[in-house]
Amino acid sequence: MSSCAERLSYTRYGNIGYINACSFDVKATGKYCLDSIKAQVDHLFKEVQTDGVTKLVIDVSHNEGGSTAVGDYLISYVYHQPYLDYQVNWKRSDEYLKLLRSWGFDNATYAEAPVGKVLHFPSEEVVPEQVPYPFKGKTFVVIGPPTFSSAMNFATLIKDNHMATLIGQTPVNGHPTGFGEMFYTNLPHTQIFVRFGVKEHIRPAGKMTDNLLRPDIVLTDKQMSDVNRLLQQVK
């Protein structure tokens, strides 16, 4: 994620705007903090509006993730109605509660649940943020084999809520329903280091048999290899 020098960049190709969202990685401070990235997104969409493009392509085909807040902010620019978020299953443990509190967070529902209980949180309706330069044309989102983590979440929200057309190839390193909120520890007897997710994130459309994020329009390797070829598939 950190190898992506520019998290997002914009180029106009005729009546099509192309945003390369190569990473959602966010730092605590500086150029890549969330506020700075949001300001960059504002600037890009101001350019989109100035150019007057009628179609917009957001490419996350090489995006391995980062912060879901970046994807959520992008959604606010291309979709202007309430939408359904992920469902969550969260297993209660004292170890994870201790970790949460060490970060300065607390959750009364989680803390009061008995150890071992799996708490279920249904999909909630999300109201997109008000943004200064909303895009009102047709949007396409490109996914590819490396699409992972929060980029996968972003594309899954797009597909399950029918916000835009998904094009490209099926990601291979992750799944639209999967585990997150990683917990790290050493096993008490062997001291073997392990990490595992304590939350199951279930896509808004619910669990599916193959648990894959499939594009609406499948592209070949050749079409994916060059931006101009890729944009020829946008109709």
C-alpha positions in Angstrom: 0.0 0.0 0.0 2.7 2.5 1.0 4.5 2.0 -2.3 1.8 4.0 -4.0 3.2 7.5 -4.2 0.0 9.2 -5.2 -3.0 7.6 -3.5 -5.4 9.1 -6.1 -4.8 10.7 -9.4 -7.1 12.0 -12.1 -6.8 12.2 -15.9 -9.4 13.2 -18.5 -9.8 11.1 -21.7 -12.4 12.9 -23.8 -15.8 12.7 -22.1 -14.5 10.1 -19.6 -12.8 11.0 -16.3 -10.3 8.4 -15.0 -9.4 8.2 -11.3 -6.6 5.8 -10.4 -7.2 5.0 -6.7 -4.2 2.9 -6.3 -4.3 2.9 -2.4 -6.5 3.8 0.5 -3.6 3.8 2.9 -3.9 6.6 5.5 -1.2 7.9 7.9 -1.8 9.5 11.3 -0.4 12.9 10.2 1.1 14.7 7.2 0.4 14.5 3.5 -1.4 11.1 3.7 -3.6 11.8 6.8 -7.3 11.3 6.2 -8.1 15.1 6.1 -5.4 15.6 3.5 -6.6 12.7 1.4 -10.2 14.0 1.6 -8.9 17.5 0.5 -7.2 15.8 -2.5 -10.5 14.0 -3.4 -12.3 17.3 -3.3 -9.7 18.8 -5.6 -10.0 15.9 -8.1 -13.7 16.1 -8.2 -13.6 19.8 -8.8 -11.5 19.0 -11.8 -14.0 16.4 -12.9 -16.8 19.0 -12.6 -14.8 21.6 -14.5 -14.0 19.2 -17.3 -17.7 18.3 -17.6 -17.1 14.6 -18.2 -20.2 12.4 -18.5 -18.6 9.2 -17.4 -16.3 8.5 -14.5 -14.0 5.4 -14.0 -12.6 4.7 -10.5 -9.8 2.1 -10.8 -9.1 0.0 -7.7 -7.8 -2.9 -9.7 -4.3 -2.7 -8.0 -5.6 -1.3 -4.7 -4.7 -3.5 -1.7 -6.6 -1.4 0.8 -6.0 0.9 3.8 -8.8 2.9 5.4 -12.4 2.3 4.6 -13.0 6.0 5.3 -11.4 6.8 1.9 -13.7 4.5 0.0 -16.7 5.8 1.9 -15.8 9.4 0.9 -15.4 8.4 -2.7 -18.9 6.9 -2.5 -20.2 10.2 -1.3 -19.1 11.8 -4.5 -20.7 9.3 -6.9 -23.8 8.1 -5.0 -26.2 10.5 -3.3 -28.8 8.2 -1.7 -28.7 6.2 1.6 -27.2 2.7 1.2 -26.7 -0.4 3.2 -23.4 -1.1 5.0 -21.9 -4.4 6.0 -23.4 -6.7 8.6 -21.0 -7.7 11.4 -20.5 -10.8 13.7 -18.2 -10.0 16.6 -17.1 -12.5 19.2 -16.7 -11.3 22.7 -13.3 -11.8 24.4 -11.6 -10.3 27.4 -8.3 -10.1 25.5 -9.8 -8.0 22.7 -11.7 -5.8 25.1 -8.5 -5.1 26.9 -6.8 -4.2 23.5 -9.7 -1.9 22.6 -9.4 -0.1 25.9 -5.7 0.3 25.5 -6.5 2.2 22.3 -8.9 4.5 24.2 -12.0 2.8 22.8 -14.9 1.2 24.6 -18.1 -0.4 23.5 -20.7 -0.9 26.2 -22.7 -3.5 24.2 -19.5 -5.5 23.7 -18.2 -5.1 27.2 -21.4 -6.2 28.8 -21.8 -9.3 26.7 -20.7 -12.7 28.2 -17.3 -14.0 27.0 -17.6 -16.2 24.0 -20.9 -14.7 22.8 -21.1 -13.7 19.1 -22.8 -10.4 18.8 -24.6 -9.7 15.5 -24.9 -6.2 14.1 -27.3 -6.0 11.1 -26.6 -3.8 8.1 -27.2 -0.1 8.8 -28.3 2.6 6.4 -25.5 5.0 5.6 -26.3 8.5 4.5 -23.5 9.8 2.2 -21.6 12.9 3.3 -22.4 16.2 1.7 -19.6 17.0 -0.7 -18.8 20.2 -2.6 -18.5 18.8 -6.2 -20.8 15.7 -6.5 -20.6 13.8 -9.7 -23.9 13.1 -11.4 -22.9 11.1 -14.5 -22.4 7.4 -15.0 -19.8 5.7 -12.8 -17.7 2.6 -13.4 -15.5 0.9 -10.9 -12.6 -1.3 -12.0 -11.5 -4.3 -9.9 -8.7 -6.8 -10.5 -6.9 -9.8 -8.9 -5.0 -7.6 -6.4 -8.1 -5.7 -5.1 -8.1 -6.4 -1.4 -9.2 -5.3 2.1 -10.9 -1.9 2.2 -10.7 -1.6 -1.6 -12.7 -4.9 -1.7 -15.2 -3.4 0.8 -15.6 -0.3 -1.4 -16.2 -2.3 -4.5 -18.6 -4.7 -2.7 -20.7 -1.7 -1.4 -20.8 -0.4 -4.9 -22.0 -3.7 -6.4 -24.5 -4.7 -3.7 -26.1 -1.3 -3.5 -26.2 -1.0 -7.4 -24.3 2.3 -7.2 -22.2 1.8 -10.4 -21.1 -0.8 -12.9 -18.3 -3.0 -11.8 -15.8 -4.0 -14.6 -12.6 -5.9 -14.7 -11.6 -9.2 -13.1 -12.5 -11.1 -9.9 -10.1 -10.4 -7.0 -8.1 -13.5 -5.9 -6.6 -12.4 -2.5 -9.8 -11.7 -0.6 -13.5 -12.1 -0.4 -16.5 -9.8 -0.1 -17.5 -11.6 3.1 -14.5 -12.1 5.4 -12.8 -11.5 8.6 -11.1 -8.3 9.9 -10.2 -6.4 13.0 -6.9 -8.3 13.4 -5.8 -9.5 16.9 -2.1 -10.4 17.4 -0.8 -12.6 20.2 1.7 -15.3 21.2 0.3 -18.7 22.2 0.9 -19.2 26.0 2.8 -22.5 25.8 4.5 -22.6 22.5 4.9 -18.8 22.1 4.0 -19.2 18.4 2.9 -15.8 17.0 -0.6 -15.8 15.5 -3.0 -13.3 14.2 -6.7 -13.7 13.4 -9.8 -11.6 12.8 -12.3 -11.1 15.6 -15.0 -9.7 13.4 -16.8 -11.3 10.4 -17.9 -8.7 7.9 -20.8 -9.9 5.8 -21.6 -8.1 2.6 -24.9 -6.1 2.4 -26.3 -8.7 -0.1 -25.7 -11.5 2.5 -23.5 -14.6 2.3 -23.2 -16.2 -1.1 -22.0 -19.7 -2.0 -18.8 -18.9 -3.9 -18.0 -15.7 -1.8 -16.4 -14.0 -4.7 -16.7 -10.4 -6.0 -17.5 -10.8 -9.7 -17.5 -7.8 -12.1 -20.7 -7.0 -14.1 -18.5 -6.8 -17.2 -15.4 -9.1 -17.4 -12.3 -7.8 -19.1 -9.4 -9.7 -20.6 -5.8 -9.3 -19.4 -5.1 -7.3 -22.6 -8.0 -4.9 -21.9 -6.8 -4.5 -18.3 -3.2 -3.8 -19.3 -3.7 -0.4 -20.8 -5.9 2.5 -19.7 -7.0 3.4 -23.3 -8.0 -0.2 -24.0 -9.8 -0.3 -20.6 -11.8 2.8 -21.3 -12.9 1.5 -24.7 -15.1 -1.0 -22.7 -16.9 1.8 -20.9 -20.2 2.4 -22.6 
